[in-house]
């Protein structure tokens, strides 16, 4: 069955091979003209940016559809976007569920949902580093919002990704570290999310929210325990390995109150704050030289690379951000179309916007394994806060390897979280 909205997308020429096998039959009617299922096709490689952006929004809506009770990763198509409960992607397996201590087998996919616990304070936790269990990256650092609270991050994977990891025992660092040909199957999806603590000044009705346990930190960013927090989603990367795209497709979304929009004035892009909006990461009084600057002086302490606050700052000092490159006009038009869709007016999804969709322009070019990332740059202010001038999801992930491994891991940094088996005790007999 095709909804009227899906028909219009097909008329726009979205053609390629199937992306995901649908696990359940479509109901006779849907709750709205939006589709509860992820798109079965990705645009052709020569399709327009607008077509790829429409694809990203289709993914975003379907993955944020209310999940079916007791069935991880499946939408409840009888409900509407915005209904209470977990969304589809929130039922995916998190890295904490996939990579268990001692490289234990994480078990079947459809286990009961556990309470969420967020401790990562930088999405690039283990990238570009041989450090094990580091929590920061030398090109990044933690991100403190304007309320003085840290931004938390999480990473999860769908059933296709999970089954591949399980079948190959890639949850074991000793196994995946020796793998020379990691290739996720088509239909794999990874999700990277960023969250901030909501305060009484925030309008929680504008956020996808989550109650979770979070790690607390002292003034130097050192963990001091855990506590409960009410969180709002501020950033989301959706990474899909669509059929015909070995380099994956990268869609990045943000909550609209992260930083203000921009408008062109006298040939220059300037911020246009909306009256009455408390921007989560923007300070109009911040000097230009202080924007998008990492708060860290990096030090090696034991086996860890540690972020030490720069002089005059603490872990509670806000890190003011601004969007370096405005969201493209074509993408803004697609945003406006979806955010005004009648089916989203009772959903917080109308308070989110697509920043860009990055994909390979020539996915099958043997002379260029990256396939020419298009657009060349892609940056989410909450996920690539301090590297916006040269941020490219595809370029960065093309270097991904497991921990202490020289072999590439098919654009996925998941295996940086893999654990080694516990050492077997050696017993020495003592004669009486």
Residue pairs with C-beta under 8 A, 6 or more apart in sequence:
1 26
1 28
2 10
3 30
3 33
3 34
3 35
4 33
5 33
5 34
5 35
6 35
9 39
9 54
9 58
12 51
12 54
13 43
13 44
13 47
13 51
14 39
14 41
14 42
14 43
14 44
14 47
14 51
14 54
14 55
15 41
15 43
15 44
16 41
16 42
16 43
16 44
16 45
16 242
16 243
16 244
17 41
17 42
17 186
17 242
17 243
17 244
18 40
18 41
18 243
19 38
19 39
19 40
19 41
19 42
19 186
19 187
19 240
19 242
19 243
20 38
20 40
20 160
20 187
21 187
22 37
22 40
23 73
23 74
24 74
26 37
26 77
27 77
27 78
30 36
30 77
31 77
31 78
31 79
31 80
31 81
31 343
32 80
32 81
32 341
32 342
32 343
32 344
33 341
33 342
33 343
34 61
34 81
34 341
34 343
34 344
35 58
35 61
35 62
36 62
36 65
36 75
36 76
36 77
37 62
37 75
37 77
38 58
38 59
38 62
38 63
38 189
39 55
39 58
39 59
39 62
42 55
42 240
42 242
42 243
42 244
42 245
42 249
43 51
43 52
43 55
45 244
45 245
45 359
45 360
45 361
45 362
45 363
46 361
48 330
49 328
49 330
49 331
49 357
49 374
49 375
50 330
50 331
50 333
50 334
52 249
52 357
52 359
53 330
53 331
53 334
53 354
53 356
53 357
54 334
55 249
55 251
55 357
56 238
56 249
56 251
56 253
56 354
56 357
57 334
57 335
57 338
57 354
59 238
59 240
59 251
60 236
60 238
60 251
60 253
60 349
60 352
60 354
61 81
61 338
61 344
61 349
62 75
62 88
63 87
63 88
63 89
63 189
63 191
63 238
64 81
64 87
64 88
64 89
64 208
64 347
64 349
65 75
65 76
65 77
65 79
65 81
65 87
65 88
66 75
66 76
66 79
66 80
66 81
66 83
66 84
66 85
66 86
66 87
66 88
67 73
67 74
67 75
67 76
67 85
67 86
67 87
67 88
67 90
67 91
68 74
68 75
68 76
69 76
69 85
70 110
71 110
72 91
72 92
72 93
72 109
72 110
72 111
72 113
72 159
73 88
73 91
73 92
73 109
73 158
73 159
74 88
75 88
76 83
80 343
80 346
80 347
81 343
81 344
81 346
81 347
81 349
82 344
82 346
82 347
82 348
82 349
86 113
87 208
89 156
89 158
89 189
89 191
89 238
90 156
90 210
91 113
92 156
92 157
92 158
92 159
92 162
92 189
92 191
93 106
93 109
93 156
93 157
93 162
94 116
94 154
94 155
94 156
95 154
95 155
95 156
95 414
95 417
96 117
97 106
97 111
97 114
98 106
98 157
98 162
98 165
98 171
98 414
98 417
99 106
99 171
99 414
99 417
99 418
99 419
100 106
100 171
100 419
101 419
101 422
102 419
102 420
102 421
102 422
103 171
103 172
103 173
103 174
103 175
103 418
103 419
103 420
103 421
103 422
104 171
105 166
105 169
105 171
106 166
106 171
109 159
109 162
109 163
115 212
115 213
116 154
116 210
116 211
116 212
116 213
117 212
117 213
117 214
117 226
118 152
118 153
118 154
118 195
118 212
118 213
118 214
118 215
118 231
119 135
119 152
119 214
119 215
119 223
119 226
120 135
120 152
120 153
120 154
120 155
121 135
121 136
121 142
121 143
121 150
121 151
121 152
121 153
121 215
121 217
121 221
122 135
122 136
122 137
122 140
122 141
122 142
122 143
122 153
123 140
123 153
123 155
123 192
123 194
123 383
124 136
124 137
124 139
124 140
125 134
125 135
125 136
125 137
125 153
125 416
125 417
126 132
126 133
126 134
126 137
126 403
126 413
126 416
126 417
127 137
127 396
127 400
127 413
127 416
128 137
128 138
128 139
128 399
129 137
129 138
129 305
130 403
130 404
131 303
131 304
131 305
132 303
132 403
132 404
133 304
134 304
134 305
135 307
136 142
136 296
136 298
136 305
136 306
136 307
138 298
138 305
139 294
139 386
139 387
140 294
140 296
140 384
140 385
140 386
140 387
141 294
141 295
141 296
141 307
141 386
142 150
142 151
142 221
142 295
142 296
142 307
142 315
142 319
143 150
143 151
143 194
143 281
143 319
143 321
143 382
143 385
144 150
144 151
144 295
144 315
144 316
144 317
144 318
144 319
145 151
145 196
145 197
145 280
145 281
145 318
146 278
146 279
146 280
146 281
146 282
146 283
146 318
146 320
147 196
147 197
147 199
147 201
147 280
147 318
148 316
148 317
148 318
149 196
149 197
149 199
149 316
150 197
150 217
150 315
151 194
151 195
151 196
151 234
151 382
152 194
152 195
152 196
152 214
152 231
153 192
153 193
153 194
153 195
153 383
154 192
154 193
154 195
155 190
155 191
155 192
155 193
155 414
155 417
156 190
156 191
156 193
157 165
157 188
157 189
157 190
157 191
157 414
158 187
158 188
158 189
158 190
158 191
160 184
160 185
160 187
160 188
160 189
161 184
161 188
161 189
161 190
161 414
164 170
164 184
164 185
164 188
165 171
165 414
168 175
168 176
168 179
169 175
169 176
170 176
170 179
170 182
170 415
170 418
171 418
171 419
172 418
172 419
172 420
172 421
173 402
173 403
173 404
173 415
173 418
173 419
173 420
174 420
174 421
176 182
176 402
176 405
176 409
176 415
176 418
177 402
177 403
177 404
177 405
177 415
177 418
178 405
178 407
179 402
179 405
179 407
179 409
180 407
182 402
182 407
182 408
182 409
182 410
182 412
182 415
183 410
184 241
184 410
184 412
185 241
186 241
186 242
186 243
187 241
187 243
188 240
188 241
189 238
189 239
189 240
189 241
190 237
190 239
190 412
190 414
191 236
191 237
191 238
191 239
192 235
192 236
192 237
192 239
192 383
193 233
193 235
193 236
193 237
194 233
194 234
194 235
194 236
194 380
194 382
194 383
195 210
195 212
195 231
195 232
195 233
195 234
196 231
196 232
196 234
196 280
197 214
197 229
197 230
197 231
197 232
198 204
198 207
198 209
198 230
198 231
198 232
201 278
202 232
202 278
202 280
204 230
204 232
205 348
206 232
206 255
206 256
206 257
206 348
206 351
207 232
207 233
207 234
207 255
207 348
207 351
208 232
208 233
208 348
208 349
208 352
209 230
209 231
209 232
209 233
209 348
210 230
210 231
210 232
210 233
211 228
211 229
211 230
211 231
212 228
212 229
212 231
213 226
213 227
213 228
213 229
214 226
214 227
214 228
214 229
214 231
215 223
215 225
215 226
216 223
216 224
216 225
216 226
216 227
217 223
217 224
217 315
218 224
218 315
219 309
219 314
219 315
219 316
220 308
220 309
220 314
220 315
221 307
221 308
221 309
221 315
232 255
233 255
233 352
234 254
234 255
234 258
234 280
234 382
235 252
235 253
235 254
235 255
235 258
235 380
235 381
235 382
235 383
236 252
236 253
236 254
236 352
237 250
237 251
237 252
237 380
237 383
237 393
238 250
238 251
238 252
238 253
239 248
239 249
239 250
239 251
239 393
239 397
239 411
240 248
240 249
240 251
241 248
241 249
242 248
242 249
244 363
244 364
245 359
245 360
245 363
246 363
246 371
247 359
247 360
247 363
247 369
247 370
247 371
247 373
247 394
247 398
247 411
248 394
248 397
248 411
249 357
249 358
249 359
250 357
250 358
250 359
250 378
250 393
250 394
251 354
251 357
252 354
252 355
252 356
252 357
252 358
252 378
252 379
252 380
252 383
252 393
253 352
253 353
253 354
253 355
253 380
254 352
254 353
254 355
254 380
254 381
254 382
255 280
255 351
255 352
256 351
256 352
256 353
257 277
257 278
257 279
257 280
257 351
258 279
258 280
258 281
258 282
258 321
258 381
258 382
259 271
259 279
259 280
259 281
259 282
259 321
259 322
259 323
259 381
260 271
260 272
260 273
260 274
260 277
260 279
260 282
261 271
261 272
261 274
261 326
261 327
262 269
262 270
262 271
262 272
262 323
262 326
263 269
263 270
263 272
264 270
264 326
269 326
271 282
271 284
271 322
273 279
273 282
273 284
281 318
281 319
281 320
281 321
281 381
281 382
281 385
282 320
282 321
282 322
283 318
283 320
286 320
290 320
291 320
291 321
291 322
292 320
292 321
292 322
292 324
292 385
292 386
292 388
293 319
293 386
294 386
295 307
295 309
295 310
295 313
295 317
295 319
296 307
296 308
296 309
296 310
297 307
297 308
297 309
297 310
298 305
298 306
298 307
298 308
299 305
299 306
299 308
300 306
309 315
309 317
319 385
321 381
321 385
322 381
323 381
323 388
324 379
324 388
324 389
325 377
325 379
325 388
327 335
327 353
327 354
327 355
327 356
328 356
328 375
331 354
331 355
331 356
331 357
334 354
335 353
335 354
338 344
339 349
339 350
339 351
339 352
339 353
340 350
341 350
344 350
355 378
355 379
355 380
356 375
356 378
358 373
358 374
358 375
358 378
358 392
358 393
358 394
359 373
359 374
360 370
360 371
360 372
360 373
360 374
360 394
361 371
361 372
361 373
361 374
362 368
362 371
362 372
363 371
364 371
365 371
365 372
369 398
370 394
370 395
370 398
373 392
373 393
373 394
373 395
376 392
377 388
377 390
377 391
377 392
378 384
378 391
378 392
378 393
378 394
379 387
379 388
379 391
381 388
384 391
394 411
397 411
397 412
397 413
398 408
398 411
399 408
400 408
400 409
400 410
400 411
400 412
400 413
400 415
400 416
401 407
401 408
401 409
401 415
402 409
402 415
402 416
402 418
403 415
403 416
403 418
405 415
409 415
